[in-house]
Amino acid sequence: MNAGLLRLFPLNAVLFPGAELSLHIFEPRYKQMMTECLAEGEAFGVCLIRDGDEAGDPEVMPYDVGTTAEISDLTPLDGGRFYMNSVGKRRFRIARVVSRDPYLLAEVVYLPDDAPPDRQAVEVLIGEIRAVFREYLRLLIEFSGREFDIELPDDPAEASFLIGDALQVADSMKQRLLELSSTEQRLTVELGFLRRLLPQLRTLLEKNRRTHANQQDAPGGGSFRTDQERFFGKHFSRN
């Protein structure tokens, strides 16, 4: 199926195919949405908010390109709320908004990645980005103090989405990566972006080492937190 109707959940976040998304469902319209999705065995769509608020805004405007989310687990909570886990599956583009009551319902067109024109070129690109991404993760672990292990899959498209999800950058950059129409384009942009990030990250790490004692005493995280947010974007701690 290349087109159809899809319930939309606008968020201040970008969901990539293969990425996991956990949500606390408390608004009546989204409680209804999840109940319907479960009853009908259907996914819902996640779109980054272009304009408006995440909660309680009936006129919220999403970006045109998003990703479907399939519910993997739904835990009932007090007051009819849910804790929901889901996995990103398919990219789509909004053709038109059908209704906004009780939630956004849109006609969408699903977006497969274009076939790579040169498989060998993509394989070379994957080889280059693996080393750079590995170094980025090593520095990120030192910078954040968090332990995590990410292995790039062999499939180039899956690898491009995993890198996009793992990058600690502003949502506008993640949206740009999601919208790119081919795996080769996405990997090329990610490789260039990582190569620019690495020297900046090394500089911040060196600054952190030199001023660590003073920053620990600064209220609210001090200037280090400010530098962190400027470098990674406001959602540094999301992933």
CYANA upper distance limits for C-alpha pairs under 8 A (distance plus 0.5 A):
  1 MET  CA    110 TYR  CA      8.41
  2 ASN  CA    109 VAL  CA      6.23
  2 ASN  CA    110 TYR  CA      5.62
  2 ASN  CA    111 LEU  CA      8.28
  3 ALA  CA    107 GLU  CA      7.72
  3 ALA  CA    108 VAL  CA      6.02
  3 ALA  CA    109 VAL  CA      4.80
  3 ALA  CA    110 TYR  CA      6.40
  4 GLY  CA    107 GLU  CA      6.07
  4 GLY  CA    108 VAL  CA      6.10
  4 GLY  CA    109 VAL  CA      7.29
  5 LEU  CA    105 LEU  CA      7.33
  5 LEU  CA    106 ALA  CA      6.05
  5 LEU  CA    107 GLU  CA      4.99
  5 LEU  CA    108 VAL  CA      6.61
  6 LEU  CA     43 ALA  CA      8.26
  6 LEU  CA     44 PHE  CA      6.56
  6 LEU  CA     45 GLY  CA      6.86
  6 LEU  CA    105 LEU  CA      6.27
  6 LEU  CA    106 ALA  CA      5.94
  6 LEU  CA    107 GLU  CA      6.84
  6 LEU  CA    108 VAL  CA      7.19
  7 ARG  CA     33 MET  CA      7.79
  7 ARG  CA     43 ALA  CA      8.45
  7 ARG  CA     44 PHE  CA      5.57
  7 ARG  CA     45 GLY  CA      6.43
  7 ARG  CA    103 TYR  CA      7.76
  7 ARG  CA    104 LEU  CA      6.52
  7 ARG  CA    105 LEU  CA      5.13
  7 ARG  CA    106 ALA  CA      7.00
  8 LEU  CA     44 PHE  CA      6.33
  8 LEU  CA     45 GLY  CA      5.00
  8 LEU  CA     46 VAL  CA      6.43
  8 LEU  CA     47 CYS  CA      7.64
  8 LEU  CA    103 TYR  CA      7.71
  8 LEU  CA    104 LEU  CA      5.74
  8 LEU  CA    105 LEU  CA      6.44
  8 LEU  CA    106 ALA  CA      7.57
  9 PHE  CA     30 TYR  CA      8.22
  9 PHE  CA     44 PHE  CA      7.57
  9 PHE  CA     45 GLY  CA      6.36
  9 PHE  CA     46 VAL  CA      5.51
  9 PHE  CA     47 CYS  CA      7.01
  9 PHE  CA    103 TYR  CA      8.45
  9 PHE  CA    104 LEU  CA      7.74
 10 PRO  CA     46 VAL  CA      6.20
 10 PRO  CA     47 CYS  CA      5.30
 10 PRO  CA     48 LEU  CA      6.28
 10 PRO  CA     49 ILE  CA      6.08
 10 PRO  CA     54 GLU  CA      7.14
 10 PRO  CA     60 VAL  CA      8.10
 10 PRO  CA     61 MET  CA      8.39
 10 PRO  CA     62 PRO  CA      6.50
 11 LEU  CA     46 VAL  CA      7.28
 11 LEU  CA     47 CYS  CA      6.61
 11 LEU  CA     48 LEU  CA      5.71
 11 LEU  CA     49 ILE  CA      6.10
 11 LEU  CA     54 GLU  CA      6.07
 12 ASN  CA     48 LEU  CA      6.02
 12 ASN  CA     49 ILE  CA      6.15
 12 ASN  CA     54 GLU  CA      6.98
 12 ASN  CA    171 ASP  CA      8.28
 13 ALA  CA     47 CYS  CA      8.08
 13 ALA  CA     48 LEU  CA      5.94
 13 ALA  CA     49 ILE  CA      8.24
 13 ALA  CA    171 ASP  CA      6.86
 14 VAL  CA     46 VAL  CA      7.98
 14 VAL  CA     47 CYS  CA      7.13
 14 VAL  CA     48 LEU  CA      5.97
 14 VAL  CA     66 GLY  CA      8.04
 14 VAL  CA    171 ASP  CA      6.92
 14 VAL  CA    174 LYS  CA      6.91
 14 VAL  CA    175 GLN  CA      6.79
 15 LEU  CA     19 ALA  CA      7.03
 15 LEU  CA     20 GLU  CA      8.40
 15 LEU  CA     21 LEU  CA      7.85
 15 LEU  CA     46 VAL  CA      7.08
 15 LEU  CA     47 CYS  CA      8.05
 15 LEU  CA     66 GLY  CA      7.67
 15 LEU  CA     67 THR  CA      6.54
 15 LEU  CA     88 GLY  CA      6.76
 15 LEU  CA    165 ASP  CA      7.95
 16 PHE  CA     67 THR  CA      6.85
 16 PHE  CA     88 GLY  CA      6.27
 16 PHE  CA     89 LYS  CA      8.12
 16 PHE  CA     91 ARG  CA      8.36
 16 PHE  CA    161 PHE  CA      6.34
 16 PHE  CA    162 LEU  CA      8.03
 16 PHE  CA    164 GLY  CA      7.91
 16 PHE  CA    165 ASP  CA      6.74
 16 PHE  CA    178 LEU  CA      7.31
 17 PRO  CA     67 THR  CA      7.09
 17 PRO  CA     68 THR  CA      8.39
 17 PRO  CA     87 VAL  CA      7.94
 17 PRO  CA     88 GLY  CA      4.79
 17 PRO  CA     89 LYS  CA      5.03
 17 PRO  CA     90 ARG  CA      6.43
 17 PRO  CA     91 ARG  CA      7.54
 17 PRO  CA    158 GLU  CA      8.21
 17 PRO  CA    161 PHE  CA      6.84
 18 GLY  CA     87 VAL  CA      6.55
 18 GLY  CA     88 GLY  CA      5.49
 18 GLY  CA     89 LYS  CA      6.47
 18 GLY  CA    158 GLU  CA      7.84
 18 GLY  CA    161 PHE  CA      7.81
 18 GLY  CA    162 LEU  CA      7.75
 19 ALA  CA     87 VAL  CA      6.18
 19 ALA  CA     88 GLY  CA      5.80
 19 ALA  CA    162 LEU  CA      7.62
 19 ALA  CA    165 ASP  CA      7.35
 20 GLU  CA     85 ASN  CA      7.72
 20 GLU  CA     86 SER  CA      6.27
 20 GLU  CA     87 VAL  CA      5.03
 20 GLU  CA     88 GLY  CA      6.85
 21 LEU  CA     85 ASN  CA      6.35
 21 LEU  CA     86 SER  CA      5.69
 21 LEU  CA     87 VAL  CA      6.55
 21 LEU  CA     88 GLY  CA      7.98
 22 SER  CA     83 TYR  CA      7.84
 22 SER  CA     84 MET  CA      6.05
 22 SER  CA     85 ASN  CA      4.91
 22 SER  CA     86 SER  CA      6.76
 23 LEU  CA     83 TYR  CA      6.44
 23 LEU  CA     84 MET  CA      5.71
 23 LEU  CA     85 ASN  CA      7.06
 24 HIS  CA     81 ARG  CA      7.96
 24 HIS  CA     82 PHE  CA      6.47
 24 HIS  CA     83 TYR  CA      5.25
 24 HIS  CA     84 MET  CA      6.85
 25 ILE  CA     30 TYR  CA      6.87
 25 ILE  CA     31 LYS  CA      6.59
 25 ILE  CA     81 ARG  CA      6.12
 25 ILE  CA     82 PHE  CA      5.45
 25 ILE  CA     83 TYR  CA      6.61
 25 ILE  CA     84 MET  CA      7.58
 26 PHE  CA     30 TYR  CA      7.58
 26 PHE  CA     31 LYS  CA      6.93
 26 PHE  CA     80 GLY  CA      8.07
 26 PHE  CA     81 ARG  CA      5.39
 26 PHE  CA     82 PHE  CA      7.27
 27 GLU  CA     31 LYS  CA      6.65
 27 GLU  CA     55 ALA  CA      8.08
 27 GLU  CA     56 GLY  CA      8.06
 28 PRO  CA     32 GLN  CA      6.66
 29 ARG  CA     33 MET  CA      6.70
 29 ARG  CA    102 PRO  CA      5.97
 29 ARG  CA    103 TYR  CA      6.30
 30 TYR  CA     34 MET  CA      6.61
 30 TYR  CA    103 TYR  CA      7.68
 31 LYS  CA     35 THR  CA      6.71
 31 LYS  CA     80 GLY  CA      8.13
 31 LYS  CA     81 ARG  CA      7.38
 31 LYS  CA     82 PHE  CA      7.85
 32 GLN  CA     36 GLU  CA      6.67
 33 MET  CA     37 CYS  CA      6.62
 33 MET  CA    103 TYR  CA      7.99
 34 MET  CA     38 LEU  CA      6.62
 35 THR  CA     39 ALA  CA      6.66
 36 GLU  CA     40 GLU  CA      6.55
 37 CYS  CA     41 GLY  CA      6.10
 37 CYS  CA     42 GLU  CA      5.29
 37 CYS  CA     43 ALA  CA      6.68
 37 CYS  CA     44 PHE  CA      7.60
 38 LEU  CA     42 GLU  CA      7.11
 38 LEU  CA     71 ILE  CA      8.24
 42 GLU  CA     70 GLU  CA      7.78
 43 ALA  CA     68 THR  CA      6.61
 43 ALA  CA     69 ALA  CA      5.94
 43 ALA  CA     70 GLU  CA      5.14
 43 ALA  CA     71 ILE  CA      7.28
 44 PHE  CA     68 THR  CA      5.99
 44 PHE  CA     69 ALA  CA      5.94
 44 PHE  CA     70 GLU  CA      7.33
 45 GLY  CA     66 GLY  CA      7.12
 45 GLY  CA     67 THR  CA      6.17
 45 GLY  CA     68 THR  CA      4.74
 45 GLY  CA     69 ALA  CA      6.38
 46 VAL  CA     66 GLY  CA      6.07
 46 VAL  CA     67 THR  CA      5.97
 46 VAL  CA     68 THR  CA      6.55
 46 VAL  CA     69 ALA  CA      7.22
 47 CYS  CA     62 PRO  CA      6.22
 47 CYS  CA     63 TYR  CA      6.62
 47 CYS  CA     64 ASP  CA      7.97
 47 CYS  CA     65 VAL  CA      7.20
 47 CYS  CA     66 GLY  CA      5.04
 47 CYS  CA     67 THR  CA      7.35
 48 LEU  CA     62 PRO  CA      6.13
 48 LEU  CA     63 TYR  CA      6.22
 48 LEU  CA     66 GLY  CA      7.61
 48 LEU  CA    171 ASP  CA      8.39
 48 LEU  CA    175 GLN  CA      7.92
 49 ILE  CA     53 ASP  CA      8.12
 49 ILE  CA     54 GLU  CA      7.83
 49 ILE  CA     60 VAL  CA      7.57
 49 ILE  CA     61 MET  CA      6.48
 49 ILE  CA     62 PRO  CA      4.78
 49 ILE  CA     63 TYR  CA      6.60
 50 ARG  CA     60 VAL  CA      8.40
 50 ARG  CA     61 MET  CA      6.03
 50 ARG  CA     62 PRO  CA      5.39
 50 ARG  CA     63 TYR  CA      5.90
 51 ASP  CA     60 VAL  CA      6.48
 51 ASP  CA     61 MET  CA      5.53
 51 ASP  CA     62 PRO  CA      7.29
 52 GLY  CA     57 ASP  CA      7.08
 52 GLY  CA     59 GLU  CA      7.48
 52 GLY  CA     60 VAL  CA      5.00
 52 GLY  CA     61 MET  CA      6.71
 53 ASP  CA     57 ASP  CA      6.04
 53 ASP  CA     60 VAL  CA      6.74
 54 GLU  CA     60 VAL  CA      8.06
 58 PRO  CA    100 ARG  CA      7.44
 58 PRO  CA    103 TYR  CA      8.29
 59 GLU  CA    100 ARG  CA      8.40
 64 ASP  CA     93 ARG  CA      5.84
 64 ASP  CA     94 ILE  CA      5.54
 64 ASP  CA     95 ALA  CA      8.41
 65 VAL  CA     91 ARG  CA      7.51
 65 VAL  CA     92 PHE  CA      6.11
 65 VAL  CA     93 ARG  CA      4.93
 65 VAL  CA     94 ILE  CA      6.94
 65 VAL  CA    178 LEU  CA      8.07
 65 VAL  CA    179 GLU  CA      6.79
 66 GLY  CA     91 ARG  CA      6.15
 66 GLY  CA     92 PHE  CA      6.00
 66 GLY  CA     93 ARG  CA      7.01
 66 GLY  CA    178 LEU  CA      8.16
 67 THR  CA     88 GLY  CA      6.61
 67 THR  CA     89 LYS  CA      6.96
 67 THR  CA     90 ARG  CA      5.80
 67 THR  CA     91 ARG  CA      4.78
 67 THR  CA     92 PHE  CA      6.41
 68 THR  CA     88 GLY  CA      6.15
 68 THR  CA     89 LYS  CA      5.91
 68 THR  CA     90 ARG  CA      5.73
 68 THR  CA     91 ARG  CA      6.93
 68 THR  CA     92 PHE  CA      7.90
 69 ALA  CA     86 SER  CA      6.25
 69 ALA  CA     87 VAL  CA      5.76
 69 ALA  CA     88 GLY  CA      4.96
 69 ALA  CA     89 LYS  CA      6.43
 69 ALA  CA     90 ARG  CA      8.36
 70 GLU  CA     86 SER  CA      5.75
 70 GLU  CA     87 VAL  CA      5.86
 70 GLU  CA     88 GLY  CA      7.00
 70 GLU  CA     89 LYS  CA      7.45
 71 ILE  CA     84 MET  CA      7.61
 71 ILE  CA     85 ASN  CA      6.51
 71 ILE  CA     86 SER  CA      4.75
 71 ILE  CA     87 VAL  CA      7.18
 72 SER  CA     84 MET  CA      8.24
 72 SER  CA     85 ASN  CA      6.05
 72 SER  CA     86 SER  CA      5.46
 72 SER  CA     87 VAL  CA      7.40
 73 ASP  CA     84 MET  CA      6.26
 73 ASP  CA     85 ASN  CA      5.55
 73 ASP  CA     86 SER  CA      7.34
 74 LEU  CA     82 PHE  CA      6.87
 74 LEU  CA     83 TYR  CA      6.27
 74 LEU  CA     84 MET  CA      4.98
 74 LEU  CA     85 ASN  CA      6.90
 75 THR  CA     82 PHE  CA      5.95
 75 THR  CA     83 TYR  CA      5.51
 75 THR  CA     84 MET  CA      6.80
 76 PRO  CA     80 GLY  CA      7.29
 76 PRO  CA     81 ARG  CA      6.59
 76 PRO  CA     82 PHE  CA      5.11
 76 PRO  CA     83 TYR  CA      7.02
 77 LEU  CA     81 ARG  CA      5.43
 77 LEU  CA     82 PHE  CA      5.80
 77 LEU  CA     83 TYR  CA      7.53
 90 ARG  CA    110 TYR  CA      7.45
 90 ARG  CA    111 LEU  CA      7.89
 90 ARG  CA    112 PRO  CA      8.40
 91 ARG  CA    110 TYR  CA      6.39
 91 ARG  CA    111 LEU  CA      5.86
 91 ARG  CA    112 PRO  CA      7.67
 91 ARG  CA    178 LEU  CA      8.47
 92 PHE  CA    108 VAL  CA      6.65
 92 PHE  CA    109 VAL  CA      5.92
 92 PHE  CA    110 TYR  CA      4.61
 92 PHE  CA    111 LEU  CA      5.64
 93 ARG  CA    108 VAL  CA      5.96
 93 ARG  CA    109 VAL  CA      5.77
 93 ARG  CA    110 TYR  CA      6.82
 93 ARG  CA    111 LEU  CA      7.45
 94 ILE  CA    106 ALA  CA      6.95
 94 ILE  CA    107 GLU  CA      6.64
 94 ILE  CA    108 VAL  CA      4.97
 94 ILE  CA    109 VAL  CA      7.03
 95 ALA  CA    106 ALA  CA      7.77
 95 ALA  CA    107 GLU  CA      6.00
 95 ALA  CA    108 VAL  CA      5.65
 95 ALA  CA    109 VAL  CA      7.10
 96 ARG  CA    106 ALA  CA      6.22
 96 ARG  CA    107 GLU  CA      5.92
 96 ARG  CA    108 VAL  CA      7.66
 97 VAL  CA    104 LEU  CA      7.58
 97 VAL  CA    105 LEU  CA      6.56
 97 VAL  CA    106 ALA  CA      4.75
 97 VAL  CA    107 GLU  CA      6.81
 98 VAL  CA    104 LEU  CA      8.13
 98 VAL  CA    105 LEU  CA      5.97
 98 VAL  CA    106 ALA  CA      5.50
 98 VAL  CA    107 GLU  CA      7.07
 99 SER  CA    103 TYR  CA      7.88
 99 SER  CA    104 LEU  CA      6.32
 99 SER  CA    105 LEU  CA      5.75
 99 SER  CA    106 ALA  CA      7.51
100 ARG  CA    104 LEU  CA      4.85
100 ARG  CA    105 LEU  CA      6.83
113 ASP  CA    157 ALA  CA      8.31
113 ASP  CA    181 SER  CA      6.15
113 ASP  CA    182 SER  CA      5.44
113 ASP  CA    183 THR  CA      6.95
114 ASP  CA    181 SER  CA      6.72
114 ASP  CA    182 SER  CA      5.41
114 ASP  CA    183 THR  CA      7.80
115 ALA  CA    182 SER  CA      7.64
116 PRO  CA    122 VAL  CA      7.79
116 PRO  CA    182 SER  CA      7.42
116 PRO  CA    183 THR  CA      7.35
116 PRO  CA    184 GLU  CA      6.89
118 ASP  CA    122 VAL  CA      7.00
119 ARG  CA    123 GLU  CA      6.79
120 GLN  CA    124 VAL  CA      6.79
121 ALA  CA    125 LEU  CA      6.68
122 VAL  CA    126 ILE  CA      6.64
122 VAL  CA    156 PRO  CA      7.84
122 VAL  CA    184 GLU  CA      6.49
123 GLU  CA    127 GLY  CA      6.75
123 GLU  CA    156 PRO  CA      8.15
124 VAL  CA    128 GLU  CA      6.89
125 LEU  CA    129 ILE  CA      6.67
125 LEU  CA    184 GLU  CA      8.44
125 LEU  CA    187 LEU  CA      7.61
125 LEU  CA    188 THR  CA      7.80
126 ILE  CA    130 ARG  CA      6.57
126 ILE  CA    156 PRO  CA      7.35
126 ILE  CA    187 LEU  CA      7.99
127 GLY  CA    131 ALA  CA      7.65
128 GLU  CA    132 VAL  CA      7.28
128 GLU  CA    191 LEU  CA      8.42
129 ILE  CA    133 PHE  CA      6.28
129 ILE  CA    187 LEU  CA      8.19
129 ILE  CA    191 LEU  CA      6.20
130 ARG  CA    134 ARG  CA      6.53
130 ARG  CA    152 LEU  CA      7.86
131 ALA  CA    135 GLU  CA      6.88
132 VAL  CA    136 TYR  CA      6.69
132 VAL  CA    191 LEU  CA      8.04
132 VAL  CA    194 LEU  CA      7.40
132 VAL  CA    195 ARG  CA      7.68
133 PHE  CA    137 LEU  CA      6.68
133 PHE  CA    163 ILE  CA      8.37
133 PHE  CA    194 LEU  CA      7.59
134 ARG  CA    138 ARG  CA      6.78
135 GLU  CA    139 LEU  CA      6.76
136 TYR  CA    140 LEU  CA      6.51
136 TYR  CA    194 LEU  CA      7.73
136 TYR  CA    198 LEU  CA      6.89
137 LEU  CA    141 ILE  CA      6.56
138 ARG  CA    142 GLU  CA      7.04
139 LEU  CA    143 PHE  CA      6.52
139 LEU  CA    201 LEU  CA      7.70
139 LEU  CA    202 ARG  CA      7.84
140 LEU  CA    144 SER  CA      6.38
140 LEU  CA    145 GLY  CA      8.49
140 LEU  CA    201 LEU  CA      8.45
141 ILE  CA    145 GLY  CA      5.96
141 ILE  CA    146 ARG  CA      5.90
141 ILE  CA    147 GLU  CA      6.46
141 ILE  CA    148 PHE  CA      7.89
142 GLU  CA    146 ARG  CA      7.98
142 GLU  CA    205 LEU  CA      8.41
143 PHE  CA    205 LEU  CA      6.71
152 LEU  CA    159 ALA  CA      5.90
152 LEU  CA    162 LEU  CA      7.70
152 LEU  CA    163 ILE  CA      8.42
153 PRO  CA    158 GLU  CA      6.91
153 PRO  CA    159 ALA  CA      5.90
154 ASP  CA    158 GLU  CA      8.28
154 ASP  CA    159 ALA  CA      7.50
155 ASP  CA    159 ALA  CA      6.62
156 PRO  CA    160 SER  CA      6.62
156 PRO  CA    183 THR  CA      7.26
157 ALA  CA    161 PHE  CA      6.95
157 ALA  CA    183 THR  CA      5.79
158 GLU  CA    162 LEU  CA      6.69
159 ALA  CA    163 ILE  CA      6.67
160 SER  CA    164 GLY  CA      6.74
160 SER  CA    183 THR  CA      7.03
160 SER  CA    186 ARG  CA      6.79
160 SER  CA    187 LEU  CA      6.14
160 SER  CA    190 GLU  CA      8.38
161 PHE  CA    165 ASP  CA      6.68
161 PHE  CA    178 LEU  CA      8.23
162 LEU  CA    166 ALA  CA      6.58
163 ILE  CA    167 LEU  CA      6.58
163 ILE  CA    190 GLU  CA      8.01
164 GLY  CA    174 LYS  CA      6.68
164 GLY  CA    177 LEU  CA      7.11
164 GLY  CA    178 LEU  CA      8.20
164 GLY  CA    190 GLU  CA      7.89
165 ASP  CA    174 LYS  CA      7.87
166 ALA  CA    239 ASN  CA      7.76
168 GLN  CA    232 PHE  CA      5.66
168 GLN  CA    233 GLY  CA      7.52
168 GLN  CA    235 HIS  CA      7.83
168 GLN  CA    236 PHE  CA      6.08
168 GLN  CA    239 ASN  CA      8.30
169 VAL  CA    173 MET  CA      7.11
169 VAL  CA    174 LYS  CA      7.62
169 VAL  CA    231 PHE  CA      8.05
169 VAL  CA    232 PHE  CA      5.02
169 VAL  CA    233 GLY  CA      5.47
169 VAL  CA    234 LYS  CA      8.43
169 VAL  CA    235 HIS  CA      7.81
169 VAL  CA    236 PHE  CA      7.57
170 ALA  CA    174 LYS  CA      7.28
170 ALA  CA    232 PHE  CA      7.02
170 ALA  CA    233 GLY  CA      4.80
170 ALA  CA    234 LYS  CA      6.96
170 ALA  CA    235 HIS  CA      7.23
171 ASP  CA    175 GLN  CA      6.53
171 ASP  CA    233 GLY  CA      8.20
171 ASP  CA    235 HIS  CA      8.28
172 SER  CA    176 ARG  CA      6.78
173 MET  CA    177 LEU  CA      6.89
174 LYS  CA    178 LEU  CA      6.70
175 GLN  CA    179 GLU  CA      6.70
176 ARG  CA    180 LEU  CA      7.03
177 LEU  CA    186 ARG  CA      6.45
177 LEU  CA    189 VAL  CA      8.26
177 LEU  CA    190 GLU  CA      8.47
180 LEU  CA    185 GLN  CA      7.08
180 LEU  CA    186 ARG  CA      6.52
181 SER  CA    185 GLN  CA      7.75
181 SER  CA    186 ARG  CA      8.33
182 SER  CA    186 ARG  CA      6.82
183 THR  CA    187 LEU  CA      6.59
184 GLU  CA    188 THR  CA      6.55
185 GLN  CA    189 VAL  CA      6.73
186 ARG  CA    190 GLU  CA      6.64
187 LEU  CA    191 LEU  CA      6.48
188 THR  CA    192 GLY  CA      6.80
189 VAL  CA    193 PHE  CA      6.54
190 GLU  CA    194 LEU  CA      6.52
191 LEU  CA    195 ARG  CA      6.70
192 GLY  CA    196 ARG  CA      6.91
193 PHE  CA    197 LEU  CA      6.70
194 LEU  CA    198 LEU  CA      6.62
195 ARG  CA    199 PRO  CA      8.10
196 ARG  CA    200 GLN  CA      7.65
197 LEU  CA    201 LEU  CA      6.51
198 LEU  CA    202 ARG  CA      6.68
199 PRO  CA    203 THR  CA      6.70
200 GLN  CA    204 LEU  CA      6.81
201 LEU  CA    205 LEU  CA      6.65
202 ARG  CA    206 GLU  CA      6.72
203 THR  CA    207 LYS  CA      6.72
204 LEU  CA    208 ASN  CA      6.55
204 LEU  CA    227 ASP  CA      8.26
205 LEU  CA    209 ARG  CA      6.72
206 GLU  CA    210 ARG  CA      6.81
207 LYS  CA    211 THR  CA      6.71
208 ASN  CA    212 HIS  CA      5.80
208 ASN  CA    224 PHE  CA      7.57
211 THR  CA    215 GLN  CA      6.72
212 HIS  CA    216 GLN  CA      6.73
213 ALA  CA    217 ASP  CA      7.36
214 ASN  CA    218 ALA  CA      7.00
215 GLN  CA    221 GLY  CA      7.06
215 GLN  CA    222 GLY  CA      6.10
215 GLN  CA    223 SER  CA      7.46
215 GLN  CA    224 PHE  CA      7.03
216 GLN  CA    221 GLY  CA      7.34
216 GLN  CA    222 GLY  CA      8.16
217 ASP  CA    222 GLY  CA      8.39
218 ALA  CA    222 GLY  CA      5.09
218 ALA  CA    223 SER  CA      8.34
220 GLY  CA    225 ARG  CA      8.39
221 GLY  CA    225 ARG  CA      5.76
222 GLY  CA    226 THR  CA      7.52
223 SER  CA    227 ASP  CA      6.67
224 PHE  CA    228 GLN  CA      6.56
225 ARG  CA    229 GLU  CA      6.69
226 THR  CA    230 ARG  CA      6.72
227 ASP  CA    231 PHE  CA      6.63
228 GLN  CA    232 PHE  CA      6.50
228 GLN  CA    233 GLY  CA      8.22
228 GLN  CA    236 PHE  CA      8.18
229 GLU  CA    233 GLY  CA      5.41
229 GLU  CA    234 LYS  CA      5.76
229 GLU  CA    235 HIS  CA      8.23
229 GLU  CA    236 PHE  CA      7.12
230 ARG  CA    234 LYS  CA      7.96
232 PHE  CA    236 PHE  CA      6.20
